[in-house]
C-alpha cells in the first residue's frame, strides 16, 4: 500500500467537490446548544501505524442532538486542520458512522499546555510499522466544555468522501505538552490537509454540553 503523500495533496483524487474539508470556521453564525452524550465509552482496541499518523480503531456510541452515532476510529493531525478563533497545534478526529452508513467526525482542536495522560499512553504503547492490541478509553479526550462548530464537509484524507457531518470543538480542557508534540513529530511529518474553500456553506457556532 502506498503511503499518503501530503506534499502532493493538490493531486489527490476526488478533491474537486464543493463540500471539502477542512475549512476556516471563523465566519460561523450563532446557533443553539449542541448536546453530546457518550452512551458507550470510546474504547480503542487496536493501535495502527498507517504511516502518516496513529490510528486507534475501536467501538463506542455517541448521541449528538438526539441522533445516535457509532464510534469507529480516532486519529491525530499535526498541525491542526481547521482554523477557528484560538491557536491550536493538533486536532483529534473521532470518526463515527450511523446505522445507515452516514459519517460524522467529532474533532477536538488541541492547544499547547499540560501533558495529557491519555496521549502519553498512546505514545508509550505505539509500535512503528505495526498494528498492536490496546485497551484505551478515549472518552477522556472529549472536553467538559467548549464551542462547537457544525457544518457539512468531507473526509480530509482520500477518498475525500463528501456528506460528512462535522462537529469541531474549540476548547481548553484537552491540551498537549511541548514534549508530547515533539514525540509525535519524531514519528510523523506534517499530516494536515490544506484549508478548502467554504463555497458559501452554512457554518454554525454554539456552546456544547458534554455528558460522559
C-alpha positions in Angstrom: 0.0 0.0 0.0 1.4 3.4 -1.0 2.0 6.0 1.7 -0.2 9.1 1.5 1.9 12.0 0.4 0.8 15.3 1.9 3.3 17.2 -0.2 1.3 16.2 -3.3 -2.2 16.7 -1.8 -3.3 19.0 -4.6 -3.3 16.0 -6.9 -5.3 13.7 -4.6 -8.3 12.1 -6.4 -11.9 13.3 -5.7 -10.8 16.6 -4.1 -12.7 18.7 -6.6 -16.1 18.8 -4.8 -17.9 21.8 -3.2 -18.1 20.3 0.3 -14.5 19.6 1.0 -12.8 19.8 4.5 -11.1 21.3 6.4 -12.3 24.9 6.2 -11.9 28.2 8.0 -14.6 28.3 10.7 -14.3 32.0 11.8 -17.3 33.2 9.8 -19.7 30.8 11.6 -23.2 32.1 12.6 -24.6 31.6 16.1 -26.9 28.7 16.8 -28.3 26.8 19.8 -26.5 24.4 22.1 -25.1 21.1 20.7 -25.6 18.2 23.1 -23.1 15.4 23.2 -23.7 12.2 25.2 -21.3 9.3 25.2 -23.6 6.4 26.0 -21.0 3.7 25.5 -17.3 4.7 26.1 -15.0 5.2 23.1 -12.7 2.2 23.6 -9.8 1.7 21.3 -8.8 -1.9 20.9 -6.2 -1.6 18.1 -3.4 0.9 17.6 -2.3 1.2 14.0 0.7 2.8 12.3 -0.8 3.9 9.0 2.5 5.6 8.0 1.1 9.2 8.3 -0.5 9.1 11.8 -1.5 7.0 14.8 -4.9 5.4 14.2 -7.0 4.0 17.0 -9.7 1.6 15.9 -12.5 0.6 18.4 -16.1 1.0 19.4 -18.5 3.2 21.3 -21.7 5.1 21.0 -22.5 8.8 21.0 -25.7 10.7 20.8 -25.5 14.1 19.3 -28.6 16.2 19.3 -30.8 13.1 19.6 -29.0 11.2 16.7 -27.1 8.0 17.5 -23.6 7.5 16.1 -21.2 4.6 16.5 -17.5 5.4 17.1 -15.3 3.6 14.6 -11.8 5.1 14.9 -9.7 8.0 16.1 -6.5 9.6 14.8 -4.3 12.7 15.2 -3.4 15.5 12.9 -0.4 17.8 13.5 -0.7 20.7 12.7 -4.4 21.2 13.3 -6.5 21.2 10.1 -9.5 23.5 10.8 -9.0 27.2 11.6 -11.1 28.6 14.4 -10.6 31.6 16.7 -7.8 30.4 19.0 -4.3 29.0 18.3 -4.1 25.2 18.3 -1.3 22.8 17.5 -3.1 19.5 16.9 -6.5 18.1 16.0 -8.1 14.9 17.2 -10.6 13.2 14.9 -13.2 10.8 16.3 -14.9 9.2 13.3 -18.4 7.9 13.7 -20.9 6.1 11.5 -24.7 5.8 11.7 -26.6 2.5 11.2 -27.3 3.6 7.6 -23.7 4.4 6.8 -23.6 8.2 7.2 -20.4 9.6 8.5 -19.8 12.1 11.3 -16.5 13.4 12.7 -16.2 14.9 16.2 -13.0 17.0 16.0 -11.2 18.4 19.1 -8.9 21.3 18.5 -6.0 20.9 20.9 -3.9 23.8 22.2 -0.4 23.6 23.8 -0.5 23.2 27.6 -0.1 20.5 30.2 0.7 16.9 29.2 -2.4 14.7 28.7 -2.1 11.2 30.3 -4.2 9.5 27.6 -1.9 10.9 24.9 1.1 9.7 26.9 -0.4 6.2 27.0 -1.0 6.2 23.2 2.6 7.4 22.5 4.1 4.9 25.0 2.2 2.0 23.5 2.9 2.9 19.8 5.0 0.5 17.8 6.2 1.7 14.3 5.2 -0.3 11.3 2.8 -2.5 13.3 -0.8 -3.0 14.5 -1.0 -3.7 18.2 -3.8 -4.6 20.5 -4.6 -1.9 23.0 -7.2 -1.2 25.7 -7.6 2.5 25.9 -10.6 4.6 26.9 -10.6 7.6 24.6 -13.7 9.2 26.2 -11.5 11.4 28.3 -10.3 13.2 25.2 -13.8 14.8 24.8 -13.7 18.0 26.8 -16.1 19.1 29.5 -17.0 22.4 27.8 -16.3 24.1 24.5 -17.6 26.0 21.4 -18.9 23.7 18.7 -18.7 24.5 15.0 -21.1 22.4 12.8 -21.0 22.1 9.0 -21.3 19.6 6.2 -17.9 18.6 4.7 -15.8 15.7 3.7 -13.1 13.3 4.9 -9.8 15.1 5.0 -7.9 12.1 3.5 -8.6 10.1 0.3 -11.2 9.1 -0.8 -12.3 12.6 0.5 -15.9 11.4 0.7 -18.4 14.3 1.0 -21.6 14.4 3.0 -19.7 14.1 6.3 -21.3 15.9 9.3 -18.6 17.8 11.2 -18.6 18.9 14.9 -15.4 20.8 15.5 -14.9 21.6 19.2 -12.7 24.6 20.2 -11.8 24.1 23.9 -9.1 24.4 26.5 -9.7 21.3 28.7 -7.7 18.9 26.5 -4.1 20.0 25.9 -0.9 18.6 24.6 2.5 19.4 26.0 5.5 20.5 24.0 7.3 17.3 24.9 4.3 15.2 23.7 4.2 17.2 20.5 7.9 16.7 20.0 7.5 12.9 20.4 4.7 12.8 17.9 6.7 14.8 15.3 9.6 12.4 15.7 7.3 9.7 14.4 5.4 11.5 11.7 5.8 14.5 9.4 3.0 17.2 9.0 -0.3 15.5 8.1 -2.7 18.4 7.8 -4.8 18.9 4.6 -4.8 22.5 3.3 -7.8 24.6 4.1 -10.5 24.2 1.4 -13.0 26.7 0.0 -16.2 27.1 2.1 -18.2 27.7 -1.1 -20.9 29.5 0.9 -21.7 26.5 3.0 -23.5 27.4 6.3 -21.3 27.0 9.3 -22.9 27.2 12.7 -21.3 28.0 16.1 -22.7 27.4 19.6 -21.8 26.2 23.0 -21.7 22.5 23.7 -22.9 20.3 26.5 -20.8 17.1 27.1 -22.0 14.1 29.1 -19.6 11.2 29.5 
